[in-house]
Amino acid sequence: MENQIRHLRKNKKLSQDDLAQLCKVTRQTINAIENNKYDPTLSLSFEVAKHLETTVDELFMNKIKSY
C-alpha cells in the first residue's frame, strides 16, 4: 500500500511535527507512516485525512502490479 501523506503534507506546507501535533501523535509516528513502516489505525487515518483536507481513500492508494 502506497500513501500520499508526504506529498499532501508538503503541499500544505506542514512539517511532520506540525501534522503530528494536529493529530496528537509523535513526529516519529508520522515519519513511520510516510515511510510505510507503520499502518495507522482507522481513526488516525481519518484524523490525518481531515487535517490534510482529503479522504482516507486519497491518502492510501493501493499500488496495482501489472503482469
CNS distance restraints for C-alpha pairs under 8 A (distance, minus, plus):
assign (resid   1 and name CA) (resid  36 and name CA) 7.87 0.50 0.50
assign (resid   1 and name CA) (resid  60 and name CA) 6.60 0.50 0.50
assign (resid   1 and name CA) (resid  61 and name CA) 6.16 0.50 0.50
assign (resid   1 and name CA) (resid  62 and name CA) 4.78 0.50 0.50
assign (resid   1 and name CA) (resid  63 and name CA) 6.01 0.50 0.50
assign (resid   2 and name CA) (resid  36 and name CA) 7.34 0.50 0.50
assign (resid   2 and name CA) (resid  60 and name CA) 5.84 0.50 0.50
assign (resid   2 and name CA) (resid  61 and name CA) 5.35 0.50 0.50
assign (resid   2 and name CA) (resid  62 and name CA) 5.98 0.50 0.50
assign (resid   2 and name CA) (resid  63 and name CA) 6.22 0.50 0.50
assign (resid   3 and name CA) (resid  34 and name CA) 6.77 0.50 0.50
assign (resid   3 and name CA) (resid  36 and name CA) 7.67 0.50 0.50
assign (resid   3 and name CA) (resid  59 and name CA) 5.42 0.50 0.50
assign (resid   3 and name CA) (resid  60 and name CA) 4.35 0.50 0.50
assign (resid   3 and name CA) (resid  61 and name CA) 5.83 0.50 0.50
assign (resid   4 and name CA) (resid   8 and name CA) 6.13 0.50 0.50
assign (resid   4 and name CA) (resid  34 and name CA) 7.74 0.50 0.50
assign (resid   4 and name CA) (resid  58 and name CA) 7.30 0.50 0.50
assign (resid   4 and name CA) (resid  59 and name CA) 5.03 0.50 0.50
assign (resid   4 and name CA) (resid  60 and name CA) 6.36 0.50 0.50
assign (resid   4 and name CA) (resid  61 and name CA) 7.52 0.50 0.50
assign (resid   5 and name CA) (resid   9 and name CA) 5.79 0.50 0.50
assign (resid   5 and name CA) (resid  34 and name CA) 6.04 0.50 0.50
assign (resid   5 and name CA) (resid  59 and name CA) 5.98 0.50 0.50
assign (resid   6 and name CA) (resid  10 and name CA) 6.07 0.50 0.50
assign (resid   6 and name CA) (resid  34 and name CA) 5.95 0.50 0.50
assign (resid   7 and name CA) (resid  11 and name CA) 6.24 0.50 0.50
assign (resid   8 and name CA) (resid  12 and name CA) 6.42 0.50 0.50
assign (resid   8 and name CA) (resid  52 and name CA) 6.50 0.50 0.50
assign (resid   9 and name CA) (resid  13 and name CA) 6.33 0.50 0.50
assign (resid   9 and name CA) (resid  14 and name CA) 5.40 0.50 0.50
assign (resid   9 and name CA) (resid  15 and name CA) 7.13 0.50 0.50
assign (resid   9 and name CA) (resid  16 and name CA) 7.76 0.50 0.50
assign (resid   9 and name CA) (resid  19 and name CA) 7.59 0.50 0.50
assign (resid   9 and name CA) (resid  52 and name CA) 6.48 0.50 0.50
assign (resid  10 and name CA) (resid  14 and name CA) 5.73 0.50 0.50
assign (resid  10 and name CA) (resid  15 and name CA) 7.16 0.50 0.50
assign (resid  12 and name CA) (resid  52 and name CA) 7.27 0.50 0.50
assign (resid  14 and name CA) (resid  18 and name CA) 5.65 0.50 0.50
assign (resid  14 and name CA) (resid  19 and name CA) 6.36 0.50 0.50
assign (resid  15 and name CA) (resid  19 and name CA) 6.38 0.50 0.50
assign (resid  16 and name CA) (resid  20 and name CA) 6.02 0.50 0.50
assign (resid  16 and name CA) (resid  27 and name CA) 5.60 0.50 0.50
assign (resid  16 and name CA) (resid  30 and name CA) 6.16 0.50 0.50
assign (resid  16 and name CA) (resid  31 and name CA) 6.85 0.50 0.50
assign (resid  17 and name CA) (resid  21 and name CA) 6.11 0.50 0.50
assign (resid  17 and name CA) (resid  26 and name CA) 7.33 0.50 0.50
assign (resid  17 and name CA) (resid  27 and name CA) 4.89 0.50 0.50
assign (resid  18 and name CA) (resid  22 and name CA) 6.38 0.50 0.50
assign (resid  19 and name CA) (resid  23 and name CA) 6.18 0.50 0.50
assign (resid  19 and name CA) (resid  27 and name CA) 7.80 0.50 0.50
assign (resid  19 and name CA) (resid  30 and name CA) 7.53 0.50 0.50
assign (resid  19 and name CA) (resid  48 and name CA) 7.58 0.50 0.50
assign (resid  19 and name CA) (resid  51 and name CA) 7.51 0.50 0.50
assign (resid  20 and name CA) (resid  24 and name CA) 5.78 0.50 0.50
assign (resid  20 and name CA) (resid  25 and name CA) 4.98 0.50 0.50
assign (resid  20 and name CA) (resid  26 and name CA) 5.40 0.50 0.50
assign (resid  20 and name CA) (resid  27 and name CA) 5.20 0.50 0.50
assign (resid  20 and name CA) (resid  29 and name CA) 7.55 0.50 0.50
assign (resid  20 and name CA) (resid  30 and name CA) 6.21 0.50 0.50
assign (resid  21 and name CA) (resid  25 and name CA) 6.28 0.50 0.50
assign (resid  21 and name CA) (resid  26 and name CA) 7.20 0.50 0.50
assign (resid  21 and name CA) (resid  27 and name CA) 7.86 0.50 0.50
assign (resid  22 and name CA) (resid  51 and name CA) 7.22 0.50 0.50
assign (resid  23 and name CA) (resid  44 and name CA) 7.30 0.50 0.50
assign (resid  23 and name CA) (resid  47 and name CA) 6.03 0.50 0.50
assign (resid  23 and name CA) (resid  48 and name CA) 6.42 0.50 0.50
assign (resid  23 and name CA) (resid  51 and name CA) 7.81 0.50 0.50
assign (resid  25 and name CA) (resid  29 and name CA) 6.46 0.50 0.50
assign (resid  25 and name CA) (resid  30 and name CA) 7.64 0.50 0.50
assign (resid  26 and name CA) (resid  30 and name CA) 6.84 0.50 0.50
assign (resid  27 and name CA) (resid  31 and name CA) 6.20 0.50 0.50
assign (resid  28 and name CA) (resid  32 and name CA) 6.03 0.50 0.50
assign (resid  29 and name CA) (resid  33 and name CA) 6.21 0.50 0.50
assign (resid  29 and name CA) (resid  38 and name CA) 7.59 0.50 0.50
assign (resid  30 and name CA) (resid  34 and name CA) 6.14 0.50 0.50
assign (resid  31 and name CA) (resid  35 and name CA) 6.19 0.50 0.50
assign (resid  32 and name CA) (resid  36 and name CA) 6.13 0.50 0.50
assign (resid  32 and name CA) (resid  37 and name CA) 4.93 0.50 0.50
assign (resid  32 and name CA) (resid  38 and name CA) 5.33 0.50 0.50
assign (resid  33 and name CA) (resid  37 and name CA) 5.91 0.50 0.50
assign (resid  33 and name CA) (resid  38 and name CA) 4.94 0.50 0.50
assign (resid  33 and name CA) (resid  39 and name CA) 6.21 0.50 0.50
assign (resid  33 and name CA) (resid  40 and name CA) 6.78 0.50 0.50
assign (resid  40 and name CA) (resid  44 and name CA) 5.90 0.50 0.50
assign (resid  40 and name CA) (resid  45 and name CA) 6.02 0.50 0.50
assign (resid  41 and name CA) (resid  45 and name CA) 6.14 0.50 0.50
assign (resid  42 and name CA) (resid  46 and name CA) 6.30 0.50 0.50
assign (resid  43 and name CA) (resid  47 and name CA) 6.25 0.50 0.50
assign (resid  44 and name CA) (resid  48 and name CA) 6.12 0.50 0.50
assign (resid  45 and name CA) (resid  49 and name CA) 6.13 0.50 0.50
assign (resid  45 and name CA) (resid  56 and name CA) 6.26 0.50 0.50
assign (resid  46 and name CA) (resid  50 and name CA) 6.06 0.50 0.50
assign (resid  46 and name CA) (resid  55 and name CA) 7.49 0.50 0.50
assign (resid  46 and name CA) (resid  56 and name CA) 6.09 0.50 0.50
assign (resid  47 and name CA) (resid  51 and name CA) 6.45 0.50 0.50
assign (resid  48 and name CA) (resid  52 and name CA) 6.16 0.50 0.50
assign (resid  49 and name CA) (resid  53 and name CA) 5.83 0.50 0.50
assign (resid  49 and name CA) (resid  54 and name CA) 5.06 0.50 0.50
assign (resid  49 and name CA) (resid  55 and name CA) 5.32 0.50 0.50
assign (resid  49 and name CA) (resid  56 and name CA) 5.65 0.50 0.50
assign (resid  49 and name CA) (resid  59 and name CA) 6.80 0.50 0.50
assign (resid  50 and name CA) (resid  54 and name CA) 6.27 0.50 0.50
assign (resid  50 and name CA) (resid  55 and name CA) 7.29 0.50 0.50
assign (resid  54 and name CA) (resid  58 and name CA) 6.47 0.50 0.50
assign (resid  54 and name CA) (resid  59 and name CA) 7.26 0.50 0.50
assign (resid  55 and name CA) (resid  59 and name CA) 6.41 0.50 0.50
assign (resid  56 and name CA) (resid  60 and name CA) 6.36 0.50 0.50
assign (resid  57 and name CA) (resid  61 and name CA) 6.71 0.50 0.50
